[in-house]
Amino acid sequence: MQPEWERLLIELQAALQDCLRLPPDDPLKIIECCFIKSDQYWMKVKNEVGNYVFPSPEAEIHFFKHLKPAFTSEVEYYNLLYHVEIFKPVSAEDLRSFWLREQQRLDDFIREHEAFYRYYKEGRTSKDGQYFIRANNQPVRLSEAKIYDRDTNATTGYDHLITSILALEKFNAYVKEKLEAL
């Protein structure tokens, strides 16, 4: 029986909407709620996938290329939001330069991972077996390792890159809104 990860993803999206409906007077409380929900749902999935034997390479590729990043990108996104909300400066002049620096995160990531970024954004599949099958796992560089990816049975050498793409694109939109509001 295949786990119901798609159903859990829908539940996560509903839980995030509940968090986003909290009173807007405390943005950190909203961000914390979203982070906690995202992490809880990812932990449920991670605990199942660690020992799960996929019925086919295509099913494993689908999970690590699409489903896992849908969960973990939310964890990463709300972690980024928490970081900027805690460390953003108070003065308007400093705030503008702060948000401009934060806007560079996505560009920096793309520059560092240009070949993979193009591969993913162009919808290519020729290397999916190499990138998204656990048996072909390549160690993740320590500088790119995420706390939620310590279990090597629940990760591949490349799914974290899709997680970062999704989280940084969402984060970039958030930063753009903040810049436009200045």
WOURBEL-V589756 format. One line per field, one symbol per residue. phi: phi as a letter, one per 40 degrees, with the letter a starting at -180 (. if undefined). burial: 1 if it has 24 or more other ideal C-beta (glycine too) atoms within 12 Angstrom, else 0. Layout:
phi = ???
burial = ???
//
This chain:
phi = .cdcccccccccccccccccccdccbccccccdccccccccccdcdcccdbcbccadccccdcccbcdccccccdccccccddcccbcccccccccccccccccdcccccccbdccdcdcccgcbcbdcccbbdccdbcccdcbcbccbccccbabcbccccdcdccccccccccdcccccc
burial = 00001001100100110010000000000110111111111111110110000100000111111111111111111111110110010000000001100110110010001001100100000001001111000000000001011010011111111111111111110110010000
//
